Amino acid sequence: MNSPIQSLKLNLLPPEKLYCDFNYWSTLFTQDMQLIWDKAHCVPLKKLPPGVSDMIFPYLLLALSDYKILNKKYLSGIGIDNLLNLWFEKYSLNKKGYFELTHPSR
């Protein structure tokens, strides 16, 4: 008899890099991307000023959504809101166009 616990293989740890197509999405939003890069590069998301955090939030949601779609086989039943709650404090924005996992040593 197979236990349901044995077949459960979820990894809820965040990936090292969470990609978002900033060039594409920035055409849909009116915020100034240079302001985001200048204020947010390598700053943990939880430490951003509210205005900058508000500008980055849609991109983070889109990146999470893309990640969830690409990994739907493994993340079935896990909502974007849960990923956001689990991962928000673990990322900073990188000027190369992705959210980067912040390491405790930084």
TIRO-2110 file (N, C-alpha, C; in Angstrom, 1 decimal):
// TIRO-2110
0.8, -1.2, 0.0, N, 1, A
0.0, 0.0, 0.0, CA, 1, A
0.9, 1.2, 0.0, C, 1, A
0.6, 2.2, -0.9, N, 2, A
1.4, 3.4, -1.0, CA, 2, A
0.8, 4.5, -0.1, C, 2, A
1.6, 5.1, 0.7, N, 3, A
1.2, 6.2, 1.5, CA, 3, A
1.1, 7.5, 0.7, C, 3, A
0.1, 8.4, 0.9, N, 4, A
0.0, 9.6, 0.2, CA, 4, A
1.2, 10.5, 0.5, C, 4, A
1.8, 10.4, 1.6, N, 5, A
3.0, 11.2, 2.0, CA, 5, A
4.2, 10.8, 1.2, C, 5, A
4.3, 9.5, 0.8, N, 6, A
5.5, 9.1, 0.0, CA, 6, A
5.4, 9.7, -1.4, C, 6, A
4.2, 10.0, -2.0, N, 7, A
4.1, 10.5, -3.3, CA, 7, A
4.1, 12.0, -3.4, C, 7, A
4.2, 12.7, -2.2, N, 8, A
4.2, 14.2, -2.2, CA, 8, A
5.6, 14.6, -2.3, C, 8, A
5.9, 15.4, -3.4, N, 9, A
7.3, 15.9, -3.7, CA, 9, A
7.2, 17.3, -4.0, C, 9, A
7.0, 18.2, -3.0, N, 10, A
6.9, 19.6, -3.2, CA, 10, A
8.2, 20.3, -2.7, C, 10, A
8.7, 21.2, -3.4, N, 11, A
9.8, 22.0, -3.0, CA, 11, A
9.4, 23.4, -2.9, C, 11, A
9.2, 23.9, -1.7, N, 12, A
8.7, 25.3, -1.6, CA, 12, A
9.8, 26.3, -1.3, C, 12, A
11.0, 25.8, -1.5, N, 13, A
12.2, 26.8, -1.4, CA, 13, A
12.2, 27.6, -2.6, C, 13, A
12.5, 28.9, -2.5, N, 14, A
12.5, 29.8, -3.7, CA, 14, A
13.7, 29.5, -4.6, C, 14, A
13.5, 29.7, -5.9, N, 15, A
14.7, 29.5, -6.8, CA, 15, A
15.7, 30.6, -6.6, C, 15, A
16.9, 30.3, -7.0, N, 16, A
18.0, 31.3, -6.9, CA, 16, A
17.7, 32.6, -7.7, C, 16, A
17.1, 32.4, -8.9, N, 17, A
16.8, 33.6, -9.7, CA, 17, A
15.3, 33.4, -10.2, C, 17, A
14.6, 34.5, -10.0, N, 18, A
13.2, 34.5, -10.5, CA, 18, A
13.1, 35.5, -11.6, C, 18, A
12.9, 35.1, -12.8, N, 19, A
13.0, 36.0, -14.0, CA, 19, A
11.6, 36.6, -14.3, C, 19, A
11.7, 37.9, -14.7, N, 20, A
10.6, 38.6, -15.2, CA, 20, A
11.0, 39.4, -16.4, C, 20, A
10.2, 39.4, -17.5, N, 21, A
10.6, 40.1, -18.7, CA, 21, A
10.2, 41.6, -18.5, C, 21, A
11.2, 42.3, -17.9, N, 22, A
10.9, 43.7, -17.6, CA, 22, A
10.7, 44.6, -18.8, C, 22, A
11.4, 44.3, -19.9, N, 23, A
11.3, 45.1, -21.1, CA, 23, A
9.8, 45.0, -21.6, C, 23, A
9.3, 43.8, -21.6, N, 24, A
7.9, 43.6, -22.1, CA, 24, A
6.9, 44.2, -21.1, C, 24, A
7.0, 43.9, -19.9, N, 25, A
6.0, 44.4, -18.9, CA, 25, A
6.1, 45.9, -18.6, C, 25, A
7.3, 46.5, -18.8, N, 26, A
7.4, 47.9, -18.5, CA, 26, A
6.7, 48.7, -19.6, C, 26, A
6.5, 48.1, -20.7, N, 27, A
5.7, 48.9, -21.7, CA, 27, A
4.2, 48.9, -21.3, C, 27, A
3.8, 48.0, -20.5, N, 28, A
2.4, 48.0, -20.0, CA, 28, A
2.2, 48.8, -18.7, C, 28, A
3.3, 49.1, -18.0, N, 29, A
3.2, 50.0, -16.8, CA, 29, A
3.8, 51.3, -17.1, C, 29, A
3.4, 52.3, -16.5, N, 30, A
3.9, 53.7, -16.8, CA, 30, A
5.0, 54.1, -15.8, C, 30, A
5.4, 53.3, -14.9, N, 31, A
6.5, 53.7, -14.0, CA, 31, A
7.8, 53.8, -14.7, C, 31, A
8.7, 54.7, -14.1, N, 32, A
10.0, 54.9, -14.6, CA, 32, A
10.9, 53.8, -14.2, C, 32, A
11.4, 53.0, -15.1, N, 33, A
12.2, 51.8, -14.8, CA, 33, A
13.6, 52.3, -14.2, C, 33, A
14.1, 53.4, -14.6, N, 34, A
15.4, 53.9, -14.1, CA, 34, A
15.3, 54.1, -12.6, C, 34, A
14.2, 54.7, -12.2, N, 35, A
14.0, 54.9, -10.7, CA, 35, A
14.0, 53.6, -10.0, C, 35, A
13.4, 52.5, -10.5, N, 36, A
13.4, 51.2, -9.9, CA, 36, A
14.8, 50.7, -9.8, C, 36, A
15.6, 50.8, -10.9, N, 37, A
16.9, 50.2, -10.9, CA, 37, A
17.8, 51.0, -9.9, C, 37, A
17.7, 52.3, -9.9, N, 38, A
18.5, 53.1, -9.0, CA, 38, A
18.2, 52.9, -7.5, C, 38, A
16.9, 52.8, -7.2, N, 39, A
16.5, 52.7, -5.8, CA, 39, A
16.5, 51.2, -5.3, C, 39, A
16.4, 50.2, -6.1, N, 40, A
16.1, 48.9, -5.7, CA, 40, A
17.2, 47.9, -6.0, C, 40, A
18.2, 48.2, -6.7, N, 41, A
19.2, 47.2, -7.1, CA, 41, A
19.8, 46.6, -5.8, C, 41, A
19.7, 45.3, -5.7, N, 42, A
20.3, 44.5, -4.5, CA, 42, A
19.7, 44.9, -3.2, C, 42, A
18.7, 45.7, -3.1, N, 43, A
18.1, 46.0, -1.8, CA, 43, A
17.0, 44.9, -1.5, C, 43, A
17.0, 44.3, -0.4, N, 44, A
16.0, 43.3, -0.1, CA, 44, A
14.6, 43.9, -0.2, C, 44, A
13.7, 43.2, -0.9, N, 45, A
12.3, 43.8, -1.2, CA, 45, A
11.7, 44.3, 0.1, C, 45, A
11.9, 43.6, 1.2, N, 46, A
11.2, 44.0, 2.5, CA, 46, A
11.8, 45.4, 3.0, C, 46, A
12.9, 45.8, 2.5, N, 47, A
13.5, 47.1, 3.0, CA, 47, A
13.4, 48.2, 2.0, C, 47, A
12.6, 48.0, 0.9, N, 48, A
12.4, 49.1, 0.0, CA, 48, A
11.4, 50.2, 0.5, C, 48, A
11.6, 51.4, 0.2, N, 49, A
10.6, 52.4, 0.6, CA, 49, A
9.2, 52.1, -0.1, C, 49, A
8.1, 52.4, 0.6, N, 50, A
6.8, 52.0, 0.1, CA, 50, A
6.5, 52.4, -1.4, C, 50, A
6.9, 53.6, -1.9, N, 51, A
6.7, 53.9, -3.2, CA, 51, A
7.4, 53.0, -4.2, C, 51, A
8.6, 52.7, -4.0, N, 52, A
9.4, 51.8, -4.8, CA, 52, A
8.8, 50.4, -4.7, C, 52, A
8.5, 50.0, -3.5, N, 53, A
7.9, 48.7, -3.3, CA, 53, A
6.7, 48.5, -4.2, C, 53, A
5.8, 49.5, -4.2, N, 54, A
4.6, 49.5, -4.9, CA, 54, A
4.8, 49.4, -6.4, C, 54, A
5.9, 50.0, -6.9, N, 55, A
6.3, 49.9, -8.3, CA, 55, A
6.8, 48.5, -8.7, C, 55, A
7.5, 47.9, -7.8, N, 56, A
8.1, 46.6, -8.1, CA, 56, A
7.0, 45.5, -8.0, C, 56, A
6.1, 45.7, -7.1, N, 57, A
5.1, 44.6, -6.8, CA, 57, A
4.5, 43.9, -8.0, C, 57, A
4.0, 44.7, -9.0, N, 58, A
3.4, 44.0, -10.1, CA, 58, A
4.3, 43.1, -10.9, C, 58, A
5.6, 43.5, -10.9, N, 59, A
6.6, 42.7, -11.6, CA, 59, A
6.9, 41.4, -10.8, C, 59, A
6.9, 41.5, -9.5, N, 60, A
7.1, 40.3, -8.7, CA, 60, A
5.9, 39.4, -8.9, C, 60, A
4.7, 39.9, -8.9, N, 61, A
3.6, 39.0, -9.2, CA, 61, A
3.6, 38.3, -10.5, C, 61, A
4.0, 39.1, -11.5, N, 62, A
4.2, 38.5, -12.9, CA, 62, A
5.3, 37.4, -12.9, C, 62, A
6.4, 37.7, -12.2, N, 63, A
7.5, 36.7, -12.2, CA, 63, A
7.0, 35.4, -11.5, C, 63, A
6.3, 35.6, -10.3, N, 64, A
5.8, 34.5, -9.6, CA, 64, A
4.8, 33.7, -10.5, C, 64, A
3.9, 34.4, -11.2, N, 65, A
3.0, 33.8, -12.0, CA, 65, A
3.6, 33.0, -13.1, C, 65, A
4.6, 33.6, -13.8, N, 66, A
5.4, 32.9, -14.8, CA, 66, A
6.1, 31.6, -14.3, C, 66, A
6.7, 31.8, -13.1, N, 67, A
7.3, 30.6, -12.5, CA, 67, A
6.4, 29.5, -12.1, C, 67, A
5.2, 29.9, -11.6, N, 68, A
4.2, 28.9, -11.3, CA, 68, A
3.7, 28.2, -12.5, C, 68, A
3.5, 28.9, -13.6, N, 69, A
3.0, 28.3, -14.8, CA, 69, A
4.0, 27.3, -15.4, C, 69, A
5.3, 27.7, -15.4, N, 70, A
6.4, 26.9, -15.9, CA, 70, A
6.6, 25.6, -15.0, C, 70, A
6.2, 25.7, -13.7, N, 71, A
6.4, 24.6, -12.8, CA, 71, A
5.0, 24.1, -12.3, C, 71, A
4.0, 24.1, -13.1, N, 72, A
2.6, 23.8, -12.7, CA, 72, A
2.6, 22.3, -12.3, C, 72, A
3.4, 21.5, -12.8, N, 73, A
3.4, 20.1, -12.4, CA, 73, A
3.8, 19.9, -11.0, C, 73, A
4.7, 20.8, -10.5, N, 74, A
5.2, 20.6, -9.1, CA, 74, A
4.5, 21.6, -8.1, C, 74, A
3.8, 22.6, -8.7, N, 75, A
3.2, 23.6, -7.8, CA, 75, A
1.7, 23.6, -7.8, C, 75, A
1.1, 22.5, -8.3, N, 76, A
-0.3, 22.3, -8.4, CA, 76, A
-0.9, 22.5, -7.0, C, 76, A
-1.9, 23.3, -6.8, N, 77, A
-2.5, 23.5, -5.5, CA, 77, A
-1.9, 24.6, -4.7, C, 77, A
-0.7, 25.1, -5.1, N, 78, A
0.0, 26.2, -4.3, CA, 78, A
-0.4, 27.5, -5.0, C, 78, A
-1.0, 28.4, -4.3, N, 79, A
-1.4, 29.7, -4.9, CA, 79, A
-0.3, 30.7, -5.0, C, 79, A
-0.4, 31.6, -5.9, N, 80, A
0.6, 32.7, -6.0, CA, 80, A
0.7, 33.5, -4.6, C, 80, A
-0.4, 33.6, -4.0, N, 81, A
-0.4, 34.3, -2.7, CA, 81, A
0.4, 33.6, -1.7, C, 81, A
0.4, 32.3, -1.7, N, 82, A
1.2, 31.5, -0.8, CA, 82, A
2.7, 31.6, -1.1, C, 82, A
3.0, 31.6, -2.4, N, 83, A
4.4, 31.8, -2.8, CA, 83, A
4.9, 33.2, -2.4, C, 83, A
4.0, 34.2, -2.6, N, 84, A
4.4, 35.5, -2.2, CA, 84, A
4.7, 35.6, -0.7, C, 84, A
3.8, 35.0, 0.1, N, 85, A
4.0, 35.1, 1.5, CA, 85, A
5.3, 34.3, 1.9, C, 85, A
5.6, 33.2, 1.3, N, 86, A
6.8, 32.4, 1.6, CA, 86, A
8.1, 33.1, 1.1, C, 86, A
8.0, 33.8, 0.0, N, 87, A
9.3, 34.2, -0.7, CA, 87, A
9.5, 35.7, -0.6, C, 87, A
8.6, 36.6, -0.3, N, 88, A
8.7, 38.0, -0.4, CA, 88, A
10.0, 38.5, 0.2, C, 88, A
10.3, 38.1, 1.4, N, 89, A
11.4, 38.6, 2.2, CA, 89, A
12.7, 38.0, 1.7, C, 89, A
12.7, 37.1, 0.8, N, 90, A
13.9, 36.4, 0.4, CA, 90, A
14.5, 36.9, -0.9, C, 90, A
13.9, 37.9, -1.5, N, 91, A
14.4, 38.4, -2.8, CA, 91, A
14.8, 39.9, -2.8, C, 91, A
15.7, 40.2, -3.7, N, 92, A
16.1, 41.6, -4.0, CA, 92, A
16.0, 41.7, -5.5, C, 92, A
16.0, 42.9, -6.1, N, 93, A
15.9, 43.1, -7.5, CA, 93, A
17.3, 43.3, -8.0, C, 93, A
17.6, 42.6, -9.2, N, 94, A
18.9, 42.7, -9.8, CA, 94, A
18.8, 43.5, -11.1, C, 94, A
19.7, 44.4, -11.4, N, 95, A
19.7, 45.2, -12.6, CA, 95, A
19.7, 44.4, -13.9, C, 95, A
20.0, 43.2, -13.8, N, 96, A
20.1, 42.4, -15.0, CA, 96, A
18.7, 41.8, -15.4, C, 96, A
17.7, 42.2, -14.6, N, 97, A
16.3, 41.8, -15.0, CA, 97, A
15.7, 40.6, -14.3, C, 97, A
16.1, 40.3, -13.1, N, 98, A
15.5, 39.2, -12.3, CA, 98, A
15.5, 39.5, -10.8, C, 98, A
14.7, 38.8, -10.1, N, 99, A
14.7, 38.9, -8.7, CA, 99, A
15.7, 37.9, -8.2, C, 99, A
16.6, 38.3, -7.3, N, 100, A
17.7, 37.5, -6.9, CA, 100, A
17.5, 37.1, -5.4, C, 100, A
17.7, 35.8, -5.1, N, 101, A
17.7, 35.4, -3.8, CA, 101, A
18.7, 36.0, -2.9, C, 101, A
18.3, 36.7, -1.8, N, 102, A
19.3, 37.3, -1.0, CA, 102, A
19.8, 36.3, 0.0, C, 102, A
21.1, 36.3, 0.2, N, 103, A
21.7, 35.3, 1.1, CA, 103, A
22.0, 35.9, 2.5, C, 103, A
21.8, 35.2, 3.5, N, 104, A
22.0, 35.8, 4.9, CA, 104, A
23.4, 36.5, 5.0, C, 104, A
24.4, 36.1, 4.3, N, 105, A
25.7, 36.7, 4.4, CA, 105, A
25.8, 38.0, 3.8, C, 105, A
24.8, 38.5, 3.0, N, 106, A
24.9, 39.8, 2.4, CA, 106, A
24.4, 40.9, 3.3, C, 106, A
END
